[in-house]
Amino acid sequence: MNAIDAPVSAPGTAGRLPLAGIRVIEFSHMVMGPSCGMFLADLGADVIKIEPAPGGDNTRRLTGPAVGFFPTFNRNKRSLCVDLKSPAGLALVRKLAAGADVLVENFRPGGMEKMGLGLETLQAANPRLIYCSLKGFLPGPYEHRAALDEVVQMMGGLAYMTGPPGRPLRAGSSVNDIMGGLFGAFAVLAALRERDITGRGGQVQSGLFETNMVLVAQHMARTAVEGRDPTPFGDPDMKKPWPLYDIFDTGDGGQVFVGVVTETQWRGFCAAFGLDDFLKDPGLARMADLAAARPRILDRVGRVFKTLSKDELMARCEALGLPFSPINRPGDLFDDPHLLASGGLLPTDLTRAREDDAFHPVVAAAGLPALPISLFDGRPGLTRQPPRVGEHGRDVAREAGLSEAEIATLLDTGVLVAPDAPAIEPA
């Protein structure tokens, strides 16, 4: 792992970001809501993350597979830690919403209404507000069910397609949460464009279950075409339509995925690896013939690849223009030369998510992935580290129009939680 101690930077973002001047109020936890807010923040929006007093977002304290949630999905935001059960805290947040462009929330249906922050209440004071709700399910028979990424992967066919037969398997990432957040941001951008025309805001929604259905749509289409359930990708006996689309062992103990998916690639591959007899075989003239002959092709190719090192095999595949990849672990990506050269890793402070004696990250900072896009001025980068609990509370309260005396009262009563203000040097 490469610890990155470089200063905060925003590679390639020399110009104005497209959402500069847009203010977003984010009520969220876990992944779906925070990822939506992060996408908007990376594009230049001023995203104020509302956290519950006194300890902030509970996502900060998750462990195990979820320990990376907060630092990954909360960069480029400001934190306001406030007691929403207090009339004064609720009034502060309503003031912010009255001047905001967008509100993002991912609580269960009815949760925002119970806090007095529902759509109708806030739009009465701010008709231009775009209210983005990220839910487990869009309106319908399931809308009041609790949902997790695992839940919708299981009920939406993705786990069936990922694991071996009879053993549904969750994908190795929060795929629906992240994509659901992305679709939420997509809906916000569309609503901002619509507001430019009508002058009014409104509600947009993104559903976790419906996100999953986008991912399995191709398998639903195949089922309709063939009239039977598709073979899961985890089935070792799945009939692939190409001669090579597999992971191979190399002579030095490495592993490389190699794909050959066109007849042109097949001819070049055979010539480069001394498999001319395959080219001369009239029974291997078409792609369908090659797919049917996979067992004997794989056996022969596997023996050839075992005579090469991992690096030798990858170099020859790259020279041929074949799809290939080493089998990387997440930690291998910190030193990936392409990510490092392209501004794809943002130096993120991992210590800001939690500030307690039980939290001891192996490194203080690490390069975490930037958005996978490039804009006119380059790639969106890092303008703010993930916020500490309530880090920007004083500034946000001032922007809402509160006086220093009012802010001091909120701090003294615990309605507002913020780090100690820096000492003011005497003139």
C-alpha positions as CSV (number, residue, x, y, z in Angstrom):
1,M,0.0,0.0,0.0
2,N,1.3,3.4,-0.9
3,A,0.5,6.0,1.8
4,I,0.0,9.4,0.1
5,D,1.0,12.4,2.2
6,A,0.8,14.9,-0.6
7,P,-1.2,18.1,-0.1
8,V,-4.8,18.4,-1.2
9,S,-4.9,18.8,-4.9
10,A,-7.4,18.8,-7.7
11,P,-5.7,17.5,-10.8
12,G,-6.8,19.1,-14.0
13,T,-9.5,21.3,-12.5
14,A,-8.1,24.7,-13.3
15,G,-11.4,26.3,-14.4
16,R,-14.8,26.7,-12.9
17,L,-16.6,23.5,-12.0
18,P,-20.1,23.2,-13.6
19,L,-22.1,23.1,-10.4
20,A,-20.3,26.1,-8.7
21,G,-23.0,28.3,-7.1
22,I,-25.4,25.4,-6.4
23,R,-26.0,24.7,-2.7
24,V,-27.0,21.2,-1.6
25,I,-28.3,20.2,1.8
26,E,-27.5,16.5,2.4
27,F,-29.3,14.4,5.0
28,S,-27.8,11.0,4.5
29,H,-25.9,8.0,5.9
30,M,-24.2,4.8,4.7
31,V,-23.5,4.9,0.9
32,M,-26.4,5.7,-1.4
33,G,-27.1,9.2,-0.1
34,P,-23.5,10.2,0.6
35,S,-22.4,9.0,-2.9
36,C,-25.1,11.2,-4.5
37,G,-23.9,14.2,-2.5
38,M,-20.3,13.4,-3.4
39,F,-21.0,13.3,-7.1
40,L,-22.6,16.7,-6.9
41,A,-19.8,18.1,-4.7
42,D,-17.1,16.8,-7.0
43,L,-18.8,18.7,-9.8
44,G,-18.6,21.9,-7.8
45,A,-21.7,22.1,-5.7
46,D,-21.5,23.4,-2.1
47,V,-22.7,20.3,-0.3
48,I,-23.5,20.8,3.4
49,K,-23.8,17.4,5.2
50,I,-26.2,17.6,8.1
51,E,-25.1,15.3,10.9
52,P,-26.9,14.4,14.1
53,A,-25.6,15.9,17.3
54,P,-23.5,15.1,19.3
55,G,-21.6,12.3,17.5
56,G,-22.3,12.9,13.9
57,D,-23.1,10.4,11.2
58,N,-23.1,6.8,12.6
59,T,-21.4,5.8,9.3
60,R,-18.2,7.2,10.8
61,R,-18.1,4.4,13.4
62,L,-18.8,1.4,11.2
63,T,-16.1,-1.3,11.1
64,G,-15.1,-4.3,9.0
65,P,-16.2,-4.1,5.3
66,A,-17.9,-0.7,6.0
67,V,-14.9,1.0,7.6
68,G,-14.1,2.8,4.3
69,F,-17.6,4.2,3.7
70,F,-17.2,7.6,5.3
71,P,-13.9,8.7,3.8
72,T,-14.8,7.3,0.4
73,F,-18.1,9.1,-0.1
74,N,-17.9,12.3,1.9
75,R,-15.1,14.3,0.3
76,N,-15.6,17.9,-0.9
77,K,-18.4,18.5,1.6
78,R,-18.9,20.7,4.7
79,S,-20.3,19.3,7.9
80,L,-23.0,20.8,10.1
81,C,-23.6,18.8,13.3
82,V,-26.9,19.8,14.8
83,D,-29.7,18.5,17.1
84,L,-32.7,18.4,14.9
85,K,-34.9,17.5,17.9
86,S,-34.3,21.0,19.2
87,P,-36.5,23.8,17.9
88,A,-33.5,26.0,17.5
89,G,-31.6,23.3,15.6
90,L,-34.6,22.6,13.3
91,A,-35.0,26.3,12.7
92,L,-31.4,26.6,11.6
93,V,-31.7,23.8,9.1
94,R,-35.0,25.2,7.8
95,K,-33.2,28.5,7.2
96,L,-30.5,26.7,5.2
97,A,-33.1,24.8,3.2
98,A,-34.9,28.0,2.4
99,G,-31.8,29.2,0.5
100,A,-30.7,25.9,-1.0
101,D,-31.0,24.6,-4.5
102,V,-31.1,20.9,-3.7
103,L,-31.9,18.7,-0.8
104,V,-30.7,15.1,-0.8
105,E,-32.0,12.5,1.7
106,N,-31.9,8.7,1.9
107,F,-34.0,7.9,5.0
108,R,-36.9,5.5,5.2
109,P,-40.2,6.9,3.8
110,G,-41.7,9.3,6.3
111,G,-38.5,9.9,8.1
112,M,-38.0,13.5,6.9
113,E,-41.6,14.3,7.5
114,K,-41.3,13.2,11.1
115,M,-38.5,15.7,11.6
116,G,-40.5,18.5,10.0
117,L,-38.4,18.5,6.9
118,G,-40.8,17.0,4.4
119,L,-41.2,18.1,0.8
120,E,-44.3,20.1,1.2
121,T,-43.0,21.9,4.3
122,L,-39.7,23.0,2.7
123,Q,-41.1,23.8,-0.7
124,A,-43.7,26.1,0.9
125,A,-40.7,28.3,1.9
126,N,-38.6,27.6,-1.2
127,P,-40.6,26.7,-4.3
128,R,-37.3,26.4,-6.3
129,L,-36.0,23.6,-4.1
130,I,-35.2,20.3,-5.8
131,Y,-35.9,17.5,-3.3
132,C,-34.0,14.3,-4.1
133,S,-35.2,11.2,-2.2
134,L,-33.1,8.1,-2.5
135,K,-35.1,5.1,-1.4
136,G,-35.0,1.3,-1.3
137,F,-37.9,1.2,-3.8
138,L,-39.7,3.8,-5.9
139,P,-43.4,4.3,-5.1
140,G,-45.4,1.1,-5.4
141,P,-46.2,-2.0,-3.3
142,Y,-42.7,-2.4,-1.9
143,E,-42.0,1.3,-1.1
144,H,-42.2,0.8,2.7
145,R,-39.9,-2.2,2.9
146,A,-36.5,-1.9,4.4
147,A,-33.8,-2.4,1.7
148,L,-30.1,-3.1,1.6
149,D,-27.8,-3.7,-1.4
150,E,-27.9,-7.4,-0.6
151,V,-31.7,-7.4,-0.5
152,V,-32.1,-5.9,-3.9
153,Q,-29.3,-8.0,-5.4
154,M,-31.1,-11.1,-4.1
155,M,-34.6,-10.2,-5.2
156,G,-33.4,-8.5,-8.5
157,G,-31.5,-11.5,-9.9
158,L,-28.0,-10.1,-9.6
159,A,-26.9,-12.5,-6.9
160,Y,-28.3,-15.4,-8.9
161,M,-26.3,-14.3,-11.9
162,T,-23.1,-13.7,-9.9
163,G,-22.7,-16.9,-7.9
164,P,-22.5,-20.6,-9.0
165,P,-25.7,-22.5,-9.5
166,G,-27.6,-22.8,-6.2
167,R,-25.3,-20.4,-4.4
168,P,-26.4,-16.8,-5.0
169,L,-23.5,-14.4,-4.3
170,R,-23.4,-10.7,-3.5
171,A,-21.3,-8.6,-5.8
172,G,-18.0,-7.5,-4.1
173,S,-19.0,-3.9,-3.9
174,S,-22.0,-1.7,-3.0
175,V,-22.9,-1.6,-6.6
176,N,-26.6,-0.6,-6.3
177,D,-25.9,1.9,-3.5
178,I,-23.3,3.7,-5.6
179,M,-25.2,3.5,-8.9
180,G,-28.4,4.5,-7.1
181,G,-26.6,7.6,-5.8
182,L,-25.4,8.2,-9.3
183,F,-28.9,8.0,-10.7
184,G,-30.0,10.4,-8.0
185,A,-27.4,12.9,-9.1
186,F,-28.4,12.3,-12.7
187,A,-32.0,13.2,-11.7
188,V,-30.9,16.3,-9.9
189,L,-29.1,17.6,-13.0
190,A,-32.2,17.0,-15.1
191,A,-34.3,18.8,-12.5
192,L,-31.9,21.8,-12.4
193,R,-32.2,22.1,-16.2
194,E,-36.0,21.9,-15.9
195,R,-36.0,24.5,-13.2
196,D,-34.1,26.9,-15.6
197,I,-37.2,26.7,-17.8
198,T,-40.0,26.7,-15.3
199,G,-38.5,28.5,-12.3
200,R,-39.8,25.8,-10.0
201,G,-38.3,22.8,-8.2
202,G,-39.9,19.5,-7.3
203,Q,-39.2,16.0,-6.1
204,V,-37.0,13.5,-7.9
205,Q,-36.3,10.0,-6.7
206,S,-33.9,7.1,-7.2
207,G,-34.7,3.5,-6.1
208,L,-32.2,0.9,-5.0
209,F,-34.2,-2.0,-6.4
210,E,-34.9,-0.2,-9.7
211,T,-31.1,0.5,-10.0
212,N,-30.5,-3.2,-9.7
213,M,-33.0,-3.9,-12.5
214,V,-30.9,-1.7,-14.9
215,L,-27.9,-4.0,-14.1
216,V,-29.9,-7.2,-14.9
217,A,-31.9,-5.9,-17.9
218,Q,-29.6,-7.7,-20.3
219,H,-30.2,-11.0,-18.6
220,M,-34.0,-10.4,-18.6
221,A,-33.8,-9.8,-22.3
222,R,-31.8,-13.0,-22.9
223,T,-34.4,-14.9,-20.8
224,A,-37.2,-13.5,-23.0
225,V,-35.3,-14.4,-26.2
226,E,-34.3,-17.9,-25.2
227,G,-37.3,-18.8,-23.1
228,R,-35.2,-20.1,-20.2
229,D,-33.2,-18.9,-17.2
230,P,-29.7,-17.8,-18.2
231,T,-26.6,-19.6,-16.8
232,P,-25.1,-17.8,-13.8
233,F,-21.6,-16.3,-14.4
234,G,-20.4,-18.3,-11.5
235,D,-21.1,-21.6,-13.2
236,P,-17.7,-23.1,-14.3
237,D,-19.6,-24.9,-17.1
238,M,-21.2,-21.8,-18.5
239,K,-21.0,-21.9,-22.3
240,K,-19.1,-18.8,-23.3
241,P,-19.5,-17.5,-26.9
242,W,-15.7,-16.9,-27.4
243,P,-12.7,-19.2,-27.5
244,L,-10.9,-17.4,-24.7
245,Y,-12.5,-15.4,-22.0
246,D,-10.8,-16.9,-18.9
247,I,-8.3,-16.6,-16.1
248,F,-5.0,-18.4,-16.8
249,D,-2.1,-19.5,-14.6
250,T,1.4,-18.4,-15.6
251,G,4.7,-20.1,-15.1
252,D,5.8,-17.9,-12.2
253,G,2.6,-18.4,-10.1
254,G,0.7,-15.4,-11.5
255,Q,-2.8,-15.2,-12.9
256,V,-4.0,-13.2,-16.0
257,F,-7.4,-12.8,-17.6
258,V,-7.2,-13.0,-21.4
259,G,-10.0,-12.5,-23.8
260,V,-10.2,-13.3,-27.5
261,V,-13.6,-12.1,-28.7
262,T,-13.3,-11.6,-32.5
263,E,-12.1,-13.7,-35.4
264,T,-9.4,-11.0,-36.2
265,Q,-8.1,-11.3,-32.6
266,W,-8.1,-15.1,-32.9
267,R,-6.0,-15.1,-36.0
268,G,-3.4,-12.7,-34.5
269,F,-3.4,-14.6,-31.2
270,C,-2.7,-18.0,-32.9
271,A,0.1,-16.5,-35.1
272,A,1.8,-14.9,-32.1
273,F,1.6,-17.9,-29.8
274,G,2.6,-20.6,-32.3
275,L,-0.9,-22.1,-32.7
276,D,-0.9,-22.1,-36.5
277,D,-2.5,-25.6,-36.5
278,F,-5.7,-24.1,-35.1
279,L,-5.7,-21.6,-38.0
280,K,-5.4,-24.5,-40.5
281,D,-8.2,-26.5,-38.9
282,P,-11.4,-26.2,-41.1
283,G,-13.5,-27.0,-38.1
284,L,-12.5,-23.8,-36.4
285,A,-13.4,-21.4,-39.1
286,R,-16.2,-19.5,-37.4
287,M,-16.6,-18.0,-33.9
288,A,-19.4,-20.5,-33.2
289,D,-16.9,-23.3,-34.0
290,L,-14.3,-21.8,-31.7
291,A,-16.8,-21.5,-28.8
292,A,-17.8,-25.1,-29.3
293,A,-14.1,-26.2,-29.2
294,R,-13.3,-24.3,-26.0
295,P,-12.3,-27.4,-23.9
296,R,-9.4,-28.4,-26.2
297,I,-8.5,-24.8,-27.0
298,L,-8.2,-24.0,-23.3
299,D,-6.1,-27.0,-22.5
300,R,-3.6,-26.1,-25.2
301,V,-3.5,-22.4,-24.5
302,G,-3.2,-23.1,-20.8
303,R,-0.1,-25.2,-21.4
304,V,1.4,-22.4,-23.6
305,F,0.8,-19.7,-21.0
306,K,2.4,-21.8,-18.3
307,T,5.7,-21.4,-20.1
308,L,5.5,-17.6,-19.7
309,S,5.8,-15.3,-16.7
310,K,2.9,-13.0,-15.8
311,D,4.8,-10.0,-17.1
312,E,5.7,-11.7,-20.4
313,L,2.2,-12.8,-21.0
314,M,0.7,-9.3,-20.4
315,A,3.4,-7.7,-22.6
316,R,2.5,-10.0,-25.5
317,C,-1.2,-9.5,-25.0
318,E,-0.8,-5.7,-25.0
319,A,1.3,-5.8,-28.1
320,L,-1.5,-7.8,-29.8
321,G,-4.2,-5.4,-28.6
322,L,-6.0,-8.2,-26.7
323,P,-8.2,-7.6,-23.7
324,F,-6.2,-8.7,-20.7
325,S,-5.7,-8.0,-17.0
326,P,-3.8,-9.1,-14.0
327,I,-6.0,-10.3,-11.1
328,N,-5.5,-7.4,-8.8
329,R,-6.5,-6.9,-5.2
330,P,-7.8,-3.5,-4.0
331,G,-4.4,-2.7,-2.4
332,D,-2.6,-3.2,-5.7
333,L,-4.4,-0.1,-7.1
334,F,-2.7,2.5,-4.9
335,D,0.5,2.1,-7.1
336,D,-1.3,1.7,-10.4
337,P,0.8,3.8,-12.9
338,H,-2.2,4.7,-15.0
339,L,-4.3,5.9,-12.0
340,L,-1.3,7.9,-10.7
341,A,-0.5,9.5,-14.0
342,S,-4.1,10.4,-14.9
343,G,-5.2,12.1,-11.7
344,G,-7.3,9.1,-10.8
345,L,-6.3,8.9,-7.2
346,L,-7.1,11.7,-4.7
347,P,-5.0,12.0,-1.6
348,T,-7.6,11.5,1.1
349,D,-7.2,11.9,4.9
350,L,-8.5,8.8,6.5
351,T,-8.2,10.1,10.1
352,R,-11.0,12.6,9.7
353,A,-13.8,10.0,9.6
354,R,-13.3,9.0,13.2
355,E,-11.4,10.7,16.1
356,D,-11.3,8.2,18.9
357,D,-8.7,6.1,20.6
358,A,-10.0,2.8,19.0
359,F,-9.4,4.0,15.5
360,H,-5.9,3.4,14.2
361,P,-5.6,3.4,10.4
362,V,-2.5,1.8,9.0
363,V,-1.8,4.9,6.9
364,A,-3.1,8.4,7.6
365,A,-3.9,9.1,4.0
366,A,-4.4,7.1,0.8
367,G,-5.2,7.7,-2.8
368,L,-8.9,7.1,-3.3
369,P,-10.6,7.0,-6.8
370,A,-11.7,10.3,-8.4
371,L,-14.9,10.4,-10.6
372,P,-14.3,8.4,-13.7
373,I,-14.9,11.4,-16.0
374,S,-13.0,14.2,-17.7
375,L,-14.5,17.7,-18.2
376,F,-13.4,20.5,-20.4
377,D,-10.7,21.5,-17.9
378,G,-9.7,18.0,-16.8
379,R,-10.9,15.6,-14.1
380,P,-12.8,16.7,-11.1
381,G,-10.5,16.6,-8.1
382,L,-10.3,17.1,-4.3
383,T,-11.2,20.5,-3.0
384,R,-12.1,19.5,0.6
385,Q,-11.0,16.5,2.7
386,P,-13.9,14.5,4.3
387,P,-15.1,16.7,7.1
388,R,-14.6,16.3,10.8
389,V,-17.8,16.2,12.8
390,G,-19.3,19.7,12.7
391,E,-16.2,21.1,11.2
392,H,-18.0,23.9,9.3
393,G,-20.8,24.5,11.7
394,R,-19.9,28.0,12.6
395,D,-19.4,29.1,9.1
396,V,-22.7,27.5,7.9
397,A,-24.6,29.1,10.8
398,R,-23.2,32.5,9.9
399,E,-24.2,32.0,6.3
400,A,-27.7,31.3,7.5
401,G,-27.8,34.7,9.2
402,L,-27.2,33.8,12.8
403,S,-25.2,36.2,15.0
404,E,-22.1,35.3,16.9
405,A,-24.2,35.4,20.1
406,E,-26.8,33.1,18.7
407,I,-24.1,30.7,17.5
408,A,-22.5,30.7,20.9
409,T,-25.8,29.9,22.6
410,L,-26.3,26.9,20.2
411,L,-22.8,25.7,21.0
412,D,-23.2,26.1,24.8
413,T,-26.6,24.2,24.8
414,G,-25.3,21.4,22.6
415,V,-27.7,22.1,19.8
416,L,-24.7,22.8,17.5
417,V,-21.5,20.7,17.7
418,A,-18.4,22.1,16.3
419,P,-14.6,21.9,17.0
420,D,-13.1,24.6,19.1
421,A,-12.6,27.7,17.1
422,P,-8.9,28.6,16.4
423,A,-7.5,31.2,18.8
424,I,-7.5,34.8,17.5
425,E,-4.1,36.4,17.7
426,P,-4.2,39.8,19.4
427,A,-3.6,42.8,17.1
